[in-house]
Amino acid sequence: MTLIDGKATAAAMKAEIAEEVKQIVSRGGKQPHLAAVLVGHDGGSETYVRNKVISCEQCGFKSTLIRYEEDVTEAELLTCVDRLNKDMDIDGFIIQLPLPRHIDEQKIIMAIDYRKDVDGFHPVNVGRMAIGLPCFISATPLGILTLFQHYGIRTSGKKCVVLGRSNIVGKPMAQLMMQKQYGDATVTVCHSHTENLKEECLNADIIIAAIGSPDFVTGSMVKDGAVVIDVGTTRVPDSTRKSGFRLNGDVNFGEVAPKCSYITPVPGGVGPMTICSLMKNTLAAAKKEYYK
């Protein structure tokens, strides 16, 4: 069993990005600039945005953090998006999800200029990804593809089960694993209402778990030699930790790991690669690689 080290892989990639940015700036080019909008004080979102700001520093980017309280109106947020769309110095920006219930998330995403949508959530980017055109790919799926490449994990022709059908991970992951230039795999998407779920997983060479349910994937669901990618990051109470909680994946690591050829831990697996992929997208936005 090989433990996939997302933290080390992300650190190496960020060092490469930083070197490229250094070269761009030394030639008189523009320093990439990423902005993040954070609404409220959700603990998970706070941590994620803080890590993004740190990653910007490590990559040599400028970063701007815009904060709003939980009671921000939809109109105020749309005005902010419009301002960021028009700011020529900002190459890309993200609206940290989830947003409060009184705000229509899709309306906010639709308002983002797709050329600055480094999260890859705008329908233009989603549509281009689906048919294999250059675009900003959603950060978590892009991070997973990068790990496959970095570790030399063969996906072509393999049977892949994606657990979860969210717009952020499940759907784009399935699309990418299906496409010839990326996964080139045979893909099955499963979810909480899938019949014969255990049998589907037992037939899989690759399982990508993004279902948001701690320890959902057990040892009895995984065949020997499978590759298991755990996207889950649920906070579960833990009185032994100073924070009072620990991060738990969708995979029961103790049961599943001995059966795997490769597996990602939680934390330290997919998470660091998600932020690293956001940095890759921001650099691409600054270089106008996809959209002029």
C-alpha positions in Angstrom: 0.0 0.0 0.0 1.3 3.4 -1.0 0.1 6.5 0.9 -0.5 9.3 -1.5 1.1 12.4 0.1 -1.0 15.4 -1.2 0.8 17.8 1.1 4.3 17.0 -0.3 3.0 17.0 -3.9 1.3 20.4 -3.4 4.4 21.9 -1.8 6.5 20.8 -4.8 4.0 22.2 -7.3 3.7 25.5 -5.4 7.5 25.9 -5.5 7.3 25.4 -9.3 4.6 28.0 -9.6 6.6 30.5 -7.4 9.6 30.1 -9.7 7.5 30.7 -12.8 5.9 33.8 -11.2 9.4 35.1 -10.3 10.4 34.7 -13.9 7.3 36.5 -15.1 7.8 39.5 -12.7 11.5 39.7 -13.5 10.6 40.1 -17.2 8.3 43.0 -16.3 5.1 40.9 -16.3 2.2 41.3 -13.9 2.1 39.6 -10.5 -0.9 37.3 -10.4 -3.7 38.5 -8.1 -6.3 36.3 -6.4 -9.2 37.7 -4.4 -11.5 35.7 -2.0 -14.9 36.7 -0.6 -15.8 35.2 2.7 -19.3 35.5 4.2 -19.8 34.8 7.9 -17.6 32.9 10.3 -17.9 29.3 9.4 -14.9 27.5 10.9 -14.2 25.3 7.9 -14.5 28.2 5.5 -12.3 30.4 7.7 -9.5 27.7 7.7 -9.8 27.1 3.9 -9.6 30.8 3.1 -6.7 31.3 5.5 -4.8 28.5 3.7 -5.5 30.1 0.4 -4.0 33.3 1.5 -0.9 31.5 2.8 -0.6 29.6 -0.5 -0.8 32.9 -2.4 2.2 34.1 -0.4 4.1 30.9 -1.1 3.4 31.2 -4.9 4.3 34.9 -5.1 0.8 36.1 -5.8 -1.0 39.1 -4.5 -4.1 38.3 -2.5 -7.1 40.2 -1.3 -9.6 39.0 1.3 -13.0 40.6 1.4 -15.2 39.8 4.4 -19.0 40.2 4.9 -21.1 39.3 7.9 -23.8 36.6 7.7 -26.5 39.1 7.1 -25.1 40.5 3.9 -27.8 41.0 1.3 -27.7 39.3 -2.1 -27.6 42.7 -3.8 -24.5 43.7 -1.8 -22.8 40.5 -2.8 -23.7 41.0 -6.5 -22.3 44.5 -6.3 -19.1 43.1 -4.9 -18.9 40.5 -7.7 -19.5 43.2 -10.3 -16.6 45.3 -8.8 -14.2 42.3 -8.9 -15.2 41.6 -12.5 -14.2 45.1 -13.5 -11.0 45.3 -11.4 -8.3 44.9 -14.0 -5.6 44.1 -11.4 -7.5 41.0 -10.1 -6.9 38.0 -12.3 -9.3 35.6 -10.6 -11.5 35.5 -7.5 -13.6 33.0 -5.5 -16.8 33.3 -3.5 -16.3 30.9 -0.6 -19.2 28.4 -0.4 -21.5 27.6 1.2 -23.3 31.0 1.4 -26.1 31.8 3.9 -29.5 30.4 3.0 -31.1 33.7 2.0 -28.6 34.1 -0.9 -29.0 32.2 -4.2 -25.6 30.6 -4.7 -26.3 29.9 -8.4 -27.2 33.6 -9.0 -23.9 34.7 -7.5 -21.9 32.1 -9.5 -23.7 33.2 -12.7 -22.7 36.8 -12.1 -18.9 36.0 -12.0 -17.0 36.7 -15.2 -16.2 33.2 -16.4 -12.7 34.5 -17.4 -12.0 35.1 -13.6 -13.9 32.0 -12.3 -10.8 30.2 -11.0 -13.0 27.9 -9.0 -14.4 26.5 -12.3 -18.1 26.7 -11.2 -19.5 29.1 -13.9 -21.7 27.2 -16.4 -19.4 28.4 -19.2 -16.4 26.6 -17.6 -18.5 23.6 -16.6 -19.8 23.3 -20.2 -16.4 23.7 -21.8 -15.0 21.1 -19.4 -17.8 18.6 -20.3 -16.8 18.7 -24.0 -13.1 18.8 -23.5 -12.3 22.5 -24.3 -9.7 24.5 -22.4 -11.2 26.0 -19.2 -10.8 26.5 -15.5 -11.4 23.0 -14.1 -12.9 22.7 -10.6 -10.0 22.7 -8.1 -10.7 19.4 -6.3 -11.1 17.2 -9.4 -8.1 18.9 -11.0 -6.1 18.1 -7.8 -7.1 14.5 -8.0 -6.0 14.2 -11.6 -2.7 15.8 -10.7 -2.2 13.2 -8.0 -2.8 10.3 -10.5 -0.3 11.8 -12.8 2.3 12.5 -10.1 2.1 9.0 -8.8 1.9 7.3 -12.2 -1.4 5.7 -11.4 -2.9 4.2 -14.6 -6.5 5.2 -15.1 -7.0 4.4 -18.8 -9.4 1.5 -19.3 -10.0 1.1 -15.6 -13.4 0.9 -13.9 -13.9 4.0 -11.7 -16.7 4.5 -9.2 -17.4 8.1 -8.1 -19.4 8.3 -4.9 -21.3 11.5 -4.9 -22.9 13.7 -7.5 -22.3 17.3 -6.3 -21.6 20.1 -8.8 -18.3 20.8 -7.1 -16.7 17.3 -7.0 -18.8 14.3 -8.1 -20.2 15.5 -11.5 -17.0 17.1 -12.8 -14.9 14.3 -11.5 -17.0 11.8 -13.4 -16.8 13.9 -16.6 -13.0 14.2 -16.4 -12.4 10.5 -15.6 -14.5 9.6 -18.6 -12.7 11.9 -21.1 -9.9 10.4 -23.2 -7.4 13.2 -22.5 -7.8 12.9 -18.7 -9.0 9.7 -17.1 -10.0 7.6 -20.1 -11.8 5.3 -17.6 -15.2 3.5 -17.5 -17.1 5.5 -15.0 -20.1 4.8 -12.7 -21.5 7.5 -10.5 -23.1 6.3 -7.3 -24.9 8.1 -4.5 -27.0 7.4 -1.4 -29.9 5.9 -3.4 -27.8 3.6 -5.6 -28.9 0.0 -5.4 -26.2 -2.6 -5.1 -23.8 0.0 -4.0 -21.4 -2.4 -2.3 -21.3 -4.6 -5.5 -20.5 -1.5 -7.6 -17.6 -0.5 -5.4 -16.3 -4.1 -5.2 -16.0 -4.1 -9.0 -14.1 -0.8 -9.1 -10.4 -0.4 -9.7 -10.6 3.2 -8.6 -13.0 4.6 -5.9 -13.3 8.4 -5.5 -15.4 9.0 -2.4 -17.0 12.4 -2.2 -20.3 11.7 -0.4 -19.8 13.7 2.8 -20.5 10.8 5.2 -17.7 9.8 7.6 -16.4 6.2 7.3 -19.0 5.5 4.6 -16.6 3.3 2.6 -15.7 0.2 4.6 -13.2 -2.6 4.0 -16.0 -4.9 2.7 -16.7 -2.5 -0.1 -13.2 -2.5 -1.6 -11.4 -5.1 -3.6 -7.7 -5.9 -3.1 -5.4 -3.6 -5.1 -7.9 -0.8 -5.6 -7.0 2.9 -5.7 -9.0 4.8 -3.1 -9.3 8.6 -3.2 -11.0 10.1 -0.1 -12.4 13.6 -0.7 -14.4 13.7 2.5 -13.6 16.2 5.2 -16.2 16.1 7.9 -15.6 17.6 11.4 -16.4 15.1 14.1 -16.2 15.7 17.8 -12.9 14.6 19.5 -12.3 15.6 23.1 -8.7 14.6 22.8 -8.0 17.4 20.4 -7.4 21.0 21.5 -9.9 22.2 18.8 -12.5 19.7 20.1 -12.9 18.0 16.7 -10.9 16.1 14.0 -11.3 15.8 10.3 -12.8 12.5 9.2 -12.8 11.2 5.6 -15.5 9.3 3.8 -13.3 6.2 4.0 -12.7 4.0 7.0 -9.0 4.2 6.7 -8.1 1.5 9.2 -10.2 -1.1 7.3 -9.6 0.0 3.7 -5.9 1.0 3.6 -4.5 -2.6 4.0 -6.4 -3.6 0.8 -5.3 -0.7 -1.4 -2.5 -0.2 -3.9 -2.8 3.5 -3.3 -4.9 5.6 -0.8 -5.2 9.2 0.2 -5.2 10.1 3.9 -7.5 12.7 5.6 -6.1 15.2 6.3 -3.1 15.6 4.0 -4.4 13.9 0.9 -6.8 15.7 -1.5 -7.2 18.9 0.6 -3.7 20.4 -0.1 -4.1 19.6 -3.8 -7.4 21.5 -4.0 -5.8 24.7 -2.9 -2.8 24.0 -5.1 -5.1 23.6 -8.1 -6.7 27.0 -7.3 -3.2 28.5 -7.5 -2.6 26.8 -10.9 -5.9 28.2 -12.2 -5.0 31.7 -10.9 -1.7 31.5 -12.7 -3.4 30.4 -15.9 -5.9 33.3 -15.5 -3.0 35.8 -15.1 -1.3 34.4 -18.2 -4.7 34.5 -20.1 -4.1 30.9 -21.1 -7.7 30.1 -21.8 -9.5 33.3 -22.3 -8.2 36.5 -23.9 
